[in-house]
Amino acid sequence: MNDCRYTDFLNFALKQILETANFYAQQAKMCTNHDKKLYLYYLAGKKRVQFVQVQLDAKKQTTISNEEIEKLANTSNFHPIASTTLKEIRTYAKEKAQKDLKLFSYLSTLEEDPETKKLLLSLSRQAKQYLKDVSGGYSSFRSEKGPYHHKCSILAKLSATPEVKCYA
């Protein structure tokens, strides 16, 4: 196994995932629309799950700490999306996920080291799953029949006061 290449790809992927998670969380904090805020936090949460999954799947531990990765994660090169529509946020997230999928898929076809190739294929699968999460999550946030609106209606029925606001 080429430890140096494996570690470089692992660290690169972890940095990219964390940058994206931080960006979505940062945009959610700036967002005033409740549904958009929830969707951005949803996207950030899914990226953080992906971050943990990549670490668990890795055969070799990363050579830099999570704190160092956090310091390296730079969200300044992202286009602000907090003031855009929910559909535009979804489009942005989808395009970013597609780029990640293409990158890791392409790199896996070039890689000769079996362990590094497995890592890149795993990163491709993670990117593909995130792409599904982006679209599935968007549908849930748009639909009044989606799970988030459904939770609100149940809480409102259970409440003694009809003007209950739900932030589920």
Chimera marker file (.cmm) of the C-alpha trace (Angstrom):
<marker_set name="trace">
<marker id="1" x="0.000" y="0.000" z="0.000" r="1" g="1" b="0" radius="0.5"/>
<marker id="2" x="1.222" y="3.456" z="-0.869" r="1" g="1" b="0" radius="0.5"/>
<marker id="3" x="0.724" y="5.028" z="2.582" r="1" g="1" b="0" radius="0.5"/>
<marker id="4" x="1.560" y="8.541" z="1.450" r="1" g="1" b="0" radius="0.5"/>
<marker id="5" x="-1.000" y="8.657" z="-1.392" r="1" g="1" b="0" radius="0.5"/>
<marker id="6" x="-3.639" y="6.938" z="0.735" r="1" g="1" b="0" radius="0.5"/>
<marker id="7" x="-3.144" y="9.408" z="3.565" r="1" g="1" b="0" radius="0.5"/>
<marker id="8" x="-3.101" y="12.378" z="1.186" r="1" g="1" b="0" radius="0.5"/>
<marker id="9" x="-6.409" y="11.329" z="-0.403" r="1" g="1" b="0" radius="0.5"/>
<marker id="10" x="-7.940" y="10.606" z="3.004" r="1" g="1" b="0" radius="0.5"/>
<marker id="11" x="-6.898" y="13.970" z="4.427" r="1" g="1" b="0" radius="0.5"/>
<marker id="12" x="-8.037" y="15.778" z="1.274" r="1" g="1" b="0" radius="0.5"/>
<marker id="13" x="-11.453" y="14.113" z="1.403" r="1" g="1" b="0" radius="0.5"/>
<marker id="14" x="-11.922" y="14.776" z="5.119" r="1" g="1" b="0" radius="0.5"/>
<marker id="15" x="-10.993" y="18.428" z="4.628" r="1" g="1" b="0" radius="0.5"/>
<marker id="16" x="-13.419" y="18.805" z="1.704" r="1" g="1" b="0" radius="0.5"/>
<marker id="17" x="-16.267" y="17.154" z="3.611" r="1" g="1" b="0" radius="0.5"/>
<marker id="18" x="-15.720" y="19.286" z="6.697" r="1" g="1" b="0" radius="0.5"/>
<marker id="19" x="-15.435" y="22.483" z="4.658" r="1" g="1" b="0" radius="0.5"/>
<marker id="20" x="-18.774" y="21.738" z="3.055" r="1" g="1" b="0" radius="0.5"/>
<marker id="21" x="-20.431" y="20.874" z="6.395" r="1" g="1" b="0" radius="0.5"/>
<marker id="22" x="-19.107" y="24.080" z="7.968" r="1" g="1" b="0" radius="0.5"/>
<marker id="23" x="-20.266" y="26.123" z="4.993" r="1" g="1" b="0" radius="0.5"/>
<marker id="24" x="-23.833" y="24.801" z="5.139" r="1" g="1" b="0" radius="0.5"/>
<marker id="25" x="-23.987" y="25.341" z="8.916" r="1" g="1" b="0" radius="0.5"/>
<marker id="26" x="-22.598" y="28.873" z="8.500" r="1" g="1" b="0" radius="0.5"/>
<marker id="27" x="-25.191" y="29.651" z="5.820" r="1" g="1" b="0" radius="0.5"/>
<marker id="28" x="-27.978" y="28.225" z="8.004" r="1" g="1" b="0" radius="0.5"/>
<marker id="29" x="-27.017" y="30.622" z="10.806" r="1" g="1" b="0" radius="0.5"/>
<marker id="30" x="-27.384" y="33.545" z="8.400" r="1" g="1" b="0" radius="0.5"/>
<marker id="31" x="-30.687" y="32.337" z="6.943" r="1" g="1" b="0" radius="0.5"/>
<marker id="32" x="-33.960" y="33.884" z="8.097" r="1" g="1" b="0" radius="0.5"/>
<marker id="33" x="-36.354" y="31.518" z="6.308" r="1" g="1" b="0" radius="0.5"/>
<marker id="34" x="-37.202" y="28.589" z="8.591" r="1" g="1" b="0" radius="0.5"/>
<marker id="35" x="-37.446" y="25.886" z="5.892" r="1" g="1" b="0" radius="0.5"/>
<marker id="36" x="-34.220" y="26.981" z="4.208" r="1" g="1" b="0" radius="0.5"/>
<marker id="37" x="-32.462" y="27.102" z="7.575" r="1" g="1" b="0" radius="0.5"/>
<marker id="38" x="-33.592" y="23.557" z="8.399" r="1" g="1" b="0" radius="0.5"/>
<marker id="39" x="-32.559" y="22.280" z="4.962" r="1" g="1" b="0" radius="0.5"/>
<marker id="40" x="-29.102" y="23.854" z="5.295" r="1" g="1" b="0" radius="0.5"/>
<marker id="41" x="-28.666" y="22.300" z="8.746" r="1" g="1" b="0" radius="0.5"/>
<marker id="42" x="-29.856" y="18.995" z="7.270" r="1" g="1" b="0" radius="0.5"/>
<marker id="43" x="-27.178" y="19.240" z="4.544" r="1" g="1" b="0" radius="0.5"/>
<marker id="44" x="-24.513" y="20.117" z="7.134" r="1" g="1" b="0" radius="0.5"/>
<marker id="45" x="-25.571" y="17.192" z="9.313" r="1" g="1" b="0" radius="0.5"/>
<marker id="46" x="-25.434" y="14.746" z="6.419" r="1" g="1" b="0" radius="0.5"/>
<marker id="47" x="-21.921" y="15.970" z="5.596" r="1" g="1" b="0" radius="0.5"/>
<marker id="48" x="-20.835" y="15.477" z="9.217" r="1" g="1" b="0" radius="0.5"/>
<marker id="49" x="-22.212" y="11.917" z="9.105" r="1" g="1" b="0" radius="0.5"/>
<marker id="50" x="-20.219" y="11.399" z="5.911" r="1" g="1" b="0" radius="0.5"/>
<marker id="51" x="-17.103" y="12.739" z="7.676" r="1" g="1" b="0" radius="0.5"/>
<marker id="52" x="-17.463" y="10.162" z="10.459" r="1" g="1" b="0" radius="0.5"/>
<marker id="53" x="-18.264" y="7.366" z="7.991" r="1" g="1" b="0" radius="0.5"/>
<marker id="54" x="-15.137" y="8.078" z="5.940" r="1" g="1" b="0" radius="0.5"/>
<marker id="55" x="-13.040" y="7.990" z="9.110" r="1" g="1" b="0" radius="0.5"/>
<marker id="56" x="-14.597" y="4.672" z="10.143" r="1" g="1" b="0" radius="0.5"/>
<marker id="57" x="-14.118" y="3.163" z="6.683" r="1" g="1" b="0" radius="0.5"/>
<marker id="58" x="-10.485" y="4.251" z="6.437" r="1" g="1" b="0" radius="0.5"/>
<marker id="59" x="-8.005" y="1.387" z="6.855" r="1" g="1" b="0" radius="0.5"/>
<marker id="60" x="-5.382" y="3.744" z="8.195" r="1" g="1" b="0" radius="0.5"/>
<marker id="61" x="-5.976" y="6.602" z="10.568" r="1" g="1" b="0" radius="0.5"/>
<marker id="62" x="-5.460" y="10.068" z="9.196" r="1" g="1" b="0" radius="0.5"/>
<marker id="63" x="-2.096" y="11.573" z="10.060" r="1" g="1" b="0" radius="0.5"/>
<marker id="64" x="-3.602" y="14.888" z="11.074" r="1" g="1" b="0" radius="0.5"/>
<marker id="65" x="-6.041" y="15.415" z="13.901" r="1" g="1" b="0" radius="0.5"/>
<marker id="66" x="-9.659" y="16.468" z="13.540" r="1" g="1" b="0" radius="0.5"/>
<marker id="67" x="-8.710" y="19.814" z="15.084" r="1" g="1" b="0" radius="0.5"/>
<marker id="68" x="-6.076" y="20.352" z="12.396" r="1" g="1" b="0" radius="0.5"/>
<marker id="69" x="-8.564" y="19.380" z="9.681" r="1" g="1" b="0" radius="0.5"/>
<marker id="70" x="-11.050" y="21.835" z="11.200" r="1" g="1" b="0" radius="0.5"/>
<marker id="71" x="-8.423" y="24.607" z="11.010" r="1" g="1" b="0" radius="0.5"/>
<marker id="72" x="-7.702" y="23.735" z="7.377" r="1" g="1" b="0" radius="0.5"/>
<marker id="73" x="-11.367" y="23.738" z="6.419" r="1" g="1" b="0" radius="0.5"/>
<marker id="74" x="-11.878" y="27.059" z="4.673" r="1" g="1" b="0" radius="0.5"/>
<marker id="75" x="-15.346" y="28.146" z="3.649" r="1" g="1" b="0" radius="0.5"/>
<marker id="76" x="-14.270" y="31.445" z="2.078" r="1" g="1" b="0" radius="0.5"/>
<marker id="77" x="-14.120" y="29.966" z="-1.423" r="1" g="1" b="0" radius="0.5"/>
<marker id="78" x="-17.829" y="29.033" z="-1.374" r="1" g="1" b="0" radius="0.5"/>
<marker id="79" x="-20.568" y="31.122" z="-2.982" r="1" g="1" b="0" radius="0.5"/>
<marker id="80" x="-23.026" y="32.467" z="-0.353" r="1" g="1" b="0" radius="0.5"/>
<marker id="81" x="-26.431" y="30.793" z="-0.668" r="1" g="1" b="0" radius="0.5"/>
<marker id="82" x="-28.369" y="31.846" z="2.457" r="1" g="1" b="0" radius="0.5"/>
<marker id="83" x="-30.361" y="34.473" z="0.555" r="1" g="1" b="0" radius="0.5"/>
<marker id="84" x="-31.222" y="32.217" z="-2.397" r="1" g="1" b="0" radius="0.5"/>
<marker id="85" x="-34.343" y="30.060" z="-2.801" r="1" g="1" b="0" radius="0.5"/>
<marker id="86" x="-34.693" y="26.558" z="-1.409" r="1" g="1" b="0" radius="0.5"/>
<marker id="87" x="-34.531" y="25.196" z="-4.961" r="1" g="1" b="0" radius="0.5"/>
<marker id="88" x="-31.302" y="27.117" z="-5.657" r="1" g="1" b="0" radius="0.5"/>
<marker id="89" x="-29.766" y="25.767" z="-2.441" r="1" g="1" b="0" radius="0.5"/>
<marker id="90" x="-30.668" y="22.247" z="-3.577" r="1" g="1" b="0" radius="0.5"/>
<marker id="91" x="-29.190" y="22.881" z="-7.025" r="1" g="1" b="0" radius="0.5"/>
<marker id="92" x="-25.972" y="24.213" z="-5.490" r="1" g="1" b="0" radius="0.5"/>
<marker id="93" x="-25.673" y="21.229" z="-3.122" r="1" g="1" b="0" radius="0.5"/>
<marker id="94" x="-26.435" y="18.802" z="-5.946" r="1" g="1" b="0" radius="0.5"/>
<marker id="95" x="-23.820" y="20.313" z="-8.276" r="1" g="1" b="0" radius="0.5"/>
<marker id="96" x="-21.190" y="20.241" z="-5.522" r="1" g="1" b="0" radius="0.5"/>
<marker id="97" x="-22.010" y="16.596" z="-4.720" r="1" g="1" b="0" radius="0.5"/>
<marker id="98" x="-21.842" y="15.669" z="-8.413" r="1" g="1" b="0" radius="0.5"/>
<marker id="99" x="-18.374" y="17.237" z="-8.676" r="1" g="1" b="0" radius="0.5"/>
<marker id="100" x="-17.193" y="15.219" z="-5.665" r="1" g="1" b="0" radius="0.5"/>
<marker id="101" x="-18.637" y="12.039" z="-7.161" r="1" g="1" b="0" radius="0.5"/>
<marker id="102" x="-16.949" y="12.658" z="-10.524" r="1" g="1" b="0" radius="0.5"/>
<marker id="103" x="-13.618" y="13.492" z="-8.876" r="1" g="1" b="0" radius="0.5"/>
<marker id="104" x="-13.438" y="10.416" z="-6.649" r="1" g="1" b="0" radius="0.5"/>
<marker id="105" x="-14.787" y="8.113" z="-9.361" r="1" g="1" b="0" radius="0.5"/>
<marker id="106" x="-12.224" y="9.391" z="-11.851" r="1" g="1" b="0" radius="0.5"/>
<marker id="107" x="-9.338" y="9.150" z="-9.373" r="1" g="1" b="0" radius="0.5"/>
<marker id="108" x="-10.334" y="5.574" z="-8.528" r="1" g="1" b="0" radius="0.5"/>
<marker id="109" x="-10.013" y="4.588" z="-12.204" r="1" g="1" b="0" radius="0.5"/>
<marker id="110" x="-6.456" y="5.941" z="-12.282" r="1" g="1" b="0" radius="0.5"/>
<marker id="111" x="-5.282" y="4.492" z="-8.970" r="1" g="1" b="0" radius="0.5"/>
<marker id="112" x="-3.136" y="1.366" z="-9.054" r="1" g="1" b="0" radius="0.5"/>
<marker id="113" x="-2.668" y="0.768" z="-5.331" r="1" g="1" b="0" radius="0.5"/>
<marker id="114" x="-5.500" y="-1.578" z="-4.180" r="1" g="1" b="0" radius="0.5"/>
<marker id="115" x="-6.014" y="0.013" z="-0.741" r="1" g="1" b="0" radius="0.5"/>
<marker id="116" x="-6.002" y="3.549" z="-2.091" r="1" g="1" b="0" radius="0.5"/>
<marker id="117" x="-8.379" y="2.479" z="-4.859" r="1" g="1" b="0" radius="0.5"/>
<marker id="118" x="-10.737" y="1.015" z="-2.207" r="1" g="1" b="0" radius="0.5"/>
<marker id="119" x="-10.614" y="4.317" z="-0.332" r="1" g="1" b="0" radius="0.5"/>
<marker id="120" x="-11.445" y="6.277" z="-3.491" r="1" g="1" b="0" radius="0.5"/>
<marker id="121" x="-14.297" y="3.898" z="-4.342" r="1" g="1" b="0" radius="0.5"/>
<marker id="122" x="-15.620" y="4.287" z="-0.809" r="1" g="1" b="0" radius="0.5"/>
<marker id="123" x="-15.448" y="8.075" z="-1.200" r="1" g="1" b="0" radius="0.5"/>
<marker id="124" x="-17.351" y="7.733" z="-4.484" r="1" g="1" b="0" radius="0.5"/>
<marker id="125" x="-20.074" y="5.690" z="-2.754" r="1" g="1" b="0" radius="0.5"/>
<marker id="126" x="-20.290" y="8.285" z="0.027" r="1" g="1" b="0" radius="0.5"/>
<marker id="127" x="-20.635" y="11.079" z="-2.540" r="1" g="1" b="0" radius="0.5"/>
<marker id="128" x="-23.330" y="9.118" z="-4.385" r="1" g="1" b="0" radius="0.5"/>
<marker id="129" x="-25.272" y="8.599" z="-1.149" r="1" g="1" b="0" radius="0.5"/>
<marker id="130" x="-24.964" y="12.282" z="-0.287" r="1" g="1" b="0" radius="0.5"/>
<marker id="131" x="-26.330" y="13.140" z="-3.727" r="1" g="1" b="0" radius="0.5"/>
<marker id="132" x="-29.390" y="11.010" z="-2.930" r="1" g="1" b="0" radius="0.5"/>
<marker id="133" x="-29.693" y="12.685" z="0.486" r="1" g="1" b="0" radius="0.5"/>
<marker id="134" x="-29.639" y="16.134" z="-1.138" r="1" g="1" b="0" radius="0.5"/>
<marker id="135" x="-32.598" y="15.294" z="-3.378" r="1" g="1" b="0" radius="0.5"/>
<marker id="136" x="-34.514" y="13.238" z="-0.812" r="1" g="1" b="0" radius="0.5"/>
<marker id="137" x="-34.076" y="15.858" z="1.868" r="1" g="1" b="0" radius="0.5"/>
<marker id="138" x="-35.215" y="18.592" z="-0.491" r="1" g="1" b="0" radius="0.5"/>
<marker id="139" x="-38.429" y="16.693" z="-1.225" r="1" g="1" b="0" radius="0.5"/>
<marker id="140" x="-39.140" y="16.349" z="2.498" r="1" g="1" b="0" radius="0.5"/>
<marker id="141" x="-38.636" y="20.046" z="3.115" r="1" g="1" b="0" radius="0.5"/>
<marker id="142" x="-40.794" y="21.099" z="0.151" r="1" g="1" b="0" radius="0.5"/>
<marker id="143" x="-43.689" y="18.756" z="0.694" r="1" g="1" b="0" radius="0.5"/>
<marker id="144" x="-46.397" y="19.628" z="3.167" r="1" g="1" b="0" radius="0.5"/>
<marker id="145" x="-46.810" y="15.867" z="3.515" r="1" g="1" b="0" radius="0.5"/>
<marker id="146" x="-43.089" y="15.456" z="4.279" r="1" g="1" b="0" radius="0.5"/>
<marker id="147" x="-41.864" y="14.208" z="7.662" r="1" g="1" b="0" radius="0.5"/>
<marker id="148" x="-40.918" y="17.677" z="8.930" r="1" g="1" b="0" radius="0.5"/>
<marker id="149" x="-44.340" y="19.186" z="8.257" r="1" g="1" b="0" radius="0.5"/>
<marker id="150" x="-45.973" y="16.000" z="9.573" r="1" g="1" b="0" radius="0.5"/>
<marker id="151" x="-44.159" y="16.374" z="12.929" r="1" g="1" b="0" radius="0.5"/>
<marker id="152" x="-45.397" y="19.949" z="13.182" r="1" g="1" b="0" radius="0.5"/>
<marker id="153" x="-49.013" y="18.970" z="12.573" r="1" g="1" b="0" radius="0.5"/>
<marker id="154" x="-48.862" y="16.209" z="15.210" r="1" g="1" b="0" radius="0.5"/>
<marker id="155" x="-47.369" y="18.580" z="17.787" r="1" g="1" b="0" radius="0.5"/>
<marker id="156" x="-50.000" y="21.207" z="16.991" r="1" g="1" b="0" radius="0.5"/>
<marker id="157" x="-52.815" y="18.660" z="17.520" r="1" g="1" b="0" radius="0.5"/>
<marker id="158" x="-51.349" y="17.511" z="20.824" r="1" g="1" b="0" radius="0.5"/>
<marker id="159" x="-50.911" y="21.023" z="22.086" r="1" g="1" b="0" radius="0.5"/>
<marker id="160" x="-53.595" y="22.852" z="24.046" r="1" g="1" b="0" radius="0.5"/>
<marker id="161" x="-52.758" y="26.059" z="22.196" r="1" g="1" b="0" radius="0.5"/>
<marker id="162" x="-53.569" y="26.123" z="18.485" r="1" g="1" b="0" radius="0.5"/>
<marker id="163" x="-50.832" y="28.622" z="17.604" r="1" g="1" b="0" radius="0.5"/>
<marker id="164" x="-47.944" y="26.262" z="18.420" r="1" g="1" b="0" radius="0.5"/>
<marker id="165" x="-44.899" y="26.836" z="16.265" r="1" g="1" b="0" radius="0.5"/>
<marker id="166" x="-42.914" y="23.766" z="15.369" r="1" g="1" b="0" radius="0.5"/>
<marker id="167" x="-39.162" y="23.780" z="14.903" r="1" g="1" b="0" radius="0.5"/>
<marker id="168" x="-38.710" y="20.009" z="14.536" r="1" g="1" b="0" radius="0.5"/>
<link id1="1" id2="2" r="1" g="1" b="0" radius="0.2"/>
<link id1="2" id2="3" r="1" g="1" b="0" radius="0.2"/>
<link id1="3" id2="4" r="1" g="1" b="0" radius="0.2"/>
<link id1="4" id2="5" r="1" g="1" b="0" radius="0.2"/>
<link id1="5" id2="6" r="1" g="1" b="0" radius="0.2"/>
<link id1="6" id2="7" r="1" g="1" b="0" radius="0.2"/>
<link id1="7" id2="8" r="1" g="1" b="0" radius="0.2"/>
<link id1="8" id2="9" r="1" g="1" b="0" radius="0.2"/>
<link id1="9" id2="10" r="1" g="1" b="0" radius="0.2"/>
<link id1="10" id2="11" r="1" g="1" b="0" radius="0.2"/>
<link id1="11" id2="12" r="1" g="1" b="0" radius="0.2"/>
<link id1="12" id2="13" r="1" g="1" b="0" radius="0.2"/>
<link id1="13" id2="14" r="1" g="1" b="0" radius="0.2"/>
<link id1="14" id2="15" r="1" g="1" b="0" radius="0.2"/>
<link id1="15" id2="16" r="1" g="1" b="0" radius="0.2"/>
<link id1="16" id2="17" r="1" g="1" b="0" radius="0.2"/>
<link id1="17" id2="18" r="1" g="1" b="0" radius="0.2"/>
<link id1="18" id2="19" r="1" g="1" b="0" radius="0.2"/>
<link id1="19" id2="20" r="1" g="1" b="0" radius="0.2"/>
<link id1="20" id2="21" r="1" g="1" b="0" radius="0.2"/>
<link id1="21" id2="22" r="1" g="1" b="0" radius="0.2"/>
<link id1="22" id2="23" r="1" g="1" b="0" radius="0.2"/>
<link id1="23" id2="24" r="1" g="1" b="0" radius="0.2"/>
<link id1="24" id2="25" r="1" g="1" b="0" radius="0.2"/>
<link id1="25" id2="26" r="1" g="1" b="0" radius="0.2"/>
<link id1="26" id2="27" r="1" g="1" b="0" radius="0.2"/>
<link id1="27" id2="28" r="1" g="1" b="0" radius="0.2"/>
<link id1="28" id2="29" r="1" g="1" b="0" radius="0.2"/>
<link id1="29" id2="30" r="1" g="1" b="0" radius="0.2"/>
<link id1="30" id2="31" r="1" g="1" b="0" radius="0.2"/>
<link id1="31" id2="32" r="1" g="1" b="0" radius="0.2"/>
<link id1="32" id2="33" r="1" g="1" b="0" radius="0.2"/>
<link id1="33" id2="34" r="1" g="1" b="0" radius="0.2"/>
<link id1="34" id2="35" r="1" g="1" b="0" radius="0.2"/>
<link id1="35" id2="36" r="1" g="1" b="0" radius="0.2"/>
<link id1="36" id2="37" r="1" g="1" b="0" radius="0.2"/>
<link id1="37" id2="38" r="1" g="1" b="0" radius="0.2"/>
<link id1="38" id2="39" r="1" g="1" b="0" radius="0.2"/>
<link id1="39" id2="40" r="1" g="1" b="0" radius="0.2"/>
<link id1="40" id2="41" r="1" g="1" b="0" radius="0.2"/>
<link id1="41" id2="42" r="1" g="1" b="0" radius="0.2"/>
<link id1="42" id2="43" r="1" g="1" b="0" radius="0.2"/>
<link id1="43" id2="44" r="1" g="1" b="0" radius="0.2"/>
<link id1="44" id2="45" r="1" g="1" b="0" radius="0.2"/>
<link id1="45" id2="46" r="1" g="1" b="0" radius="0.2"/>
<link id1="46" id2="47" r="1" g="1" b="0" radius="0.2"/>
<link id1="47" id2="48" r="1" g="1" b="0" radius="0.2"/>
<link id1="48" id2="49" r="1" g="1" b="0" radius="0.2"/>
<link id1="49" id2="50" r="1" g="1" b="0" radius="0.2"/>
<link id1="50" id2="51" r="1" g="1" b="0" radius="0.2"/>
<link id1="51" id2="52" r="1" g="1" b="0" radius="0.2"/>
<link id1="52" id2="53" r="1" g="1" b="0" radius="0.2"/>
<link id1="53" id2="54" r="1" g="1" b="0" radius="0.2"/>
<link id1="54" id2="55" r="1" g="1" b="0" radius="0.2"/>
<link id1="55" id2="56" r="1" g="1" b="0" radius="0.2"/>
<link id1="56" id2="57" r="1" g="1" b="0" radius="0.2"/>
<link id1="57" id2="58" r="1" g="1" b="0" radius="0.2"/>
<link id1="58" id2="59" r="1" g="1" b="0" radius="0.2"/>
<link id1="59" id2="60" r="1" g="1" b="0" radius="0.2"/>
<link id1="60" id2="61" r="1" g="1" b="0" radius="0.2"/>
<link id1="61" id2="62" r="1" g="1" b="0" radius="0.2"/>
<link id1="62" id2="63" r="1" g="1" b="0" radius="0.2"/>
<link id1="63" id2="64" r="1" g="1" b="0" radius="0.2"/>
<link id1="64" id2="65" r="1" g="1" b="0" radius="0.2"/>
<link id1="65" id2="66" r="1" g="1" b="0" radius="0.2"/>
<link id1="66" id2="67" r="1" g="1" b="0" radius="0.2"/>
<link id1="67" id2="68" r="1" g="1" b="0" radius="0.2"/>
<link id1="68" id2="69" r="1" g="1" b="0" radius="0.2"/>
<link id1="69" id2="70" r="1" g="1" b="0" radius="0.2"/>
<link id1="70" id2="71" r="1" g="1" b="0" radius="0.2"/>
<link id1="71" id2="72" r="1" g="1" b="0" radius="0.2"/>
<link id1="72" id2="73" r="1" g="1" b="0" radius="0.2"/>
<link id1="73" id2="74" r="1" g="1" b="0" radius="0.2"/>
<link id1="74" id2="75" r="1" g="1" b="0" radius="0.2"/>
<link id1="75" id2="76" r="1" g="1" b="0" radius="0.2"/>
<link id1="76" id2="77" r="1" g="1" b="0" radius="0.2"/>
<link id1="77" id2="78" r="1" g="1" b="0" radius="0.2"/>
<link id1="78" id2="79" r="1" g="1" b="0" radius="0.2"/>
<link id1="79" id2="80" r="1" g="1" b="0" radius="0.2"/>
<link id1="80" id2="81" r="1" g="1" b="0" radius="0.2"/>
<link id1="81" id2="82" r="1" g="1" b="0" radius="0.2"/>
<link id1="82" id2="83" r="1" g="1" b="0" radius="0.2"/>
<link id1="83" id2="84" r="1" g="1" b="0" radius="0.2"/>
<link id1="84" id2="85" r="1" g="1" b="0" radius="0.2"/>
<link id1="85" id2="86" r="1" g="1" b="0" radius="0.2"/>
<link id1="86" id2="87" r="1" g="1" b="0" radius="0.2"/>
<link id1="87" id2="88" r="1" g="1" b="0" radius="0.2"/>
<link id1="88" id2="89" r="1" g="1" b="0" radius="0.2"/>
<link id1="89" id2="90" r="1" g="1" b="0" radius="0.2"/>
<link id1="90" id2="91" r="1" g="1" b="0" radius="0.2"/>
<link id1="91" id2="92" r="1" g="1" b="0" radius="0.2"/>
<link id1="92" id2="93" r="1" g="1" b="0" radius="0.2"/>
<link id1="93" id2="94" r="1" g="1" b="0" radius="0.2"/>
<link id1="94" id2="95" r="1" g="1" b="0" radius="0.2"/>
<link id1="95" id2="96" r="1" g="1" b="0" radius="0.2"/>
<link id1="96" id2="97" r="1" g="1" b="0" radius="0.2"/>
<link id1="97" id2="98" r="1" g="1" b="0" radius="0.2"/>
<link id1="98" id2="99" r="1" g="1" b="0" radius="0.2"/>
<link id1="99" id2="100" r="1" g="1" b="0" radius="0.2"/>
<link id1="100" id2="101" r="1" g="1" b="0" radius="0.2"/>
<link id1="101" id2="102" r="1" g="1" b="0" radius="0.2"/>
<link id1="102" id2="103" r="1" g="1" b="0" radius="0.2"/>
<link id1="103" id2="104" r="1" g="1" b="0" radius="0.2"/>
<link id1="104" id2="105" r="1" g="1" b="0" radius="0.2"/>
<link id1="105" id2="106" r="1" g="1" b="0" radius="0.2"/>
<link id1="106" id2="107" r="1" g="1" b="0" radius="0.2"/>
<link id1="107" id2="108" r="1" g="1" b="0" radius="0.2"/>
<link id1="108" id2="109" r="1" g="1" b="0" radius="0.2"/>
<link id1="109" id2="110" r="1" g="1" b="0" radius="0.2"/>
<link id1="110" id2="111" r="1" g="1" b="0" radius="0.2"/>
<link id1="111" id2="112" r="1" g="1" b="0" radius="0.2"/>
<link id1="112" id2="113" r="1" g="1" b="0" radius="0.2"/>
<link id1="113" id2="114" r="1" g="1" b="0" radius="0.2"/>
<link id1="114" id2="115" r="1" g="1" b="0" radius="0.2"/>
<link id1="115" id2="116" r="1" g="1" b="0" radius="0.2"/>
<link id1="116" id2="117" r="1" g="1" b="0" radius="0.2"/>
<link id1="117" id2="118" r="1" g="1" b="0" radius="0.2"/>
<link id1="118" id2="119" r="1" g="1" b="0" radius="0.2"/>
<link id1="119" id2="120" r="1" g="1" b="0" radius="0.2"/>
<link id1="120" id2="121" r="1" g="1" b="0" radius="0.2"/>
<link id1="121" id2="122" r="1" g="1" b="0" radius="0.2"/>
<link id1="122" id2="123" r="1" g="1" b="0" radius="0.2"/>
<link id1="123" id2="124" r="1" g="1" b="0" radius="0.2"/>
<link id1="124" id2="125" r="1" g="1" b="0" radius="0.2"/>
<link id1="125" id2="126" r="1" g="1" b="0" radius="0.2"/>
<link id1="126" id2="127" r="1" g="1" b="0" radius="0.2"/>
<link id1="127" id2="128" r="1" g="1" b="0" radius="0.2"/>
<link id1="128" id2="129" r="1" g="1" b="0" radius="0.2"/>
<link id1="129" id2="130" r="1" g="1" b="0" radius="0.2"/>
<link id1="130" id2="131" r="1" g="1" b="0" radius="0.2"/>
<link id1="131" id2="132" r="1" g="1" b="0" radius="0.2"/>
<link id1="132" id2="133" r="1" g="1" b="0" radius="0.2"/>
<link id1="133" id2="134" r="1" g="1" b="0" radius="0.2"/>
<link id1="134" id2="135" r="1" g="1" b="0" radius="0.2"/>
<link id1="135" id2="136" r="1" g="1" b="0" radius="0.2"/>
<link id1="136" id2="137" r="1" g="1" b="0" radius="0.2"/>
<link id1="137" id2="138" r="1" g="1" b="0" radius="0.2"/>
<link id1="138" id2="139" r="1" g="1" b="0" radius="0.2"/>
<link id1="139" id2="140" r="1" g="1" b="0" radius="0.2"/>
<link id1="140" id2="141" r="1" g="1" b="0" radius="0.2"/>
<link id1="141" id2="142" r="1" g="1" b="0" radius="0.2"/>
<link id1="142" id2="143" r="1" g="1" b="0" radius="0.2"/>
<link id1="143" id2="144" r="1" g="1" b="0" radius="0.2"/>
<link id1="144" id2="145" r="1" g="1" b="0" radius="0.2"/>
<link id1="145" id2="146" r="1" g="1" b="0" radius="0.2"/>
<link id1="146" id2="147" r="1" g="1" b="0" radius="0.2"/>
<link id1="147" id2="148" r="1" g="1" b="0" radius="0.2"/>
<link id1="148" id2="149" r="1" g="1" b="0" radius="0.2"/>
<link id1="149" id2="150" r="1" g="1" b="0" radius="0.2"/>
<link id1="150" id2="151" r="1" g="1" b="0" radius="0.2"/>
<link id1="151" id2="152" r="1" g="1" b="0" radius="0.2"/>
<link id1="152" id2="153" r="1" g="1" b="0" radius="0.2"/>
<link id1="153" id2="154" r="1" g="1" b="0" radius="0.2"/>
<link id1="154" id2="155" r="1" g="1" b="0" radius="0.2"/>
<link id1="155" id2="156" r="1" g="1" b="0" radius="0.2"/>
<link id1="156" id2="157" r="1" g="1" b="0" radius="0.2"/>
<link id1="157" id2="158" r="1" g="1" b="0" radius="0.2"/>
<link id1="158" id2="159" r="1" g="1" b="0" radius="0.2"/>
<link id1="159" id2="160" r="1" g="1" b="0" radius="0.2"/>
<link id1="160" id2="161" r="1" g="1" b="0" radius="0.2"/>
<link id1="161" id2="162" r="1" g="1" b="0" radius="0.2"/>
<link id1="162" id2="163" r="1" g="1" b="0" radius="0.2"/>
<link id1="163" id2="164" r="1" g="1" b="0" radius="0.2"/>
<link id1="164" id2="165" r="1" g="1" b="0" radius="0.2"/>
<link id1="165" id2="166" r="1" g="1" b="0" radius="0.2"/>
<link id1="166" id2="167" r="1" g="1" b="0" radius="0.2"/>
<link id1="167" id2="168" r="1" g="1" b="0" radius="0.2"/>
</marker_set>
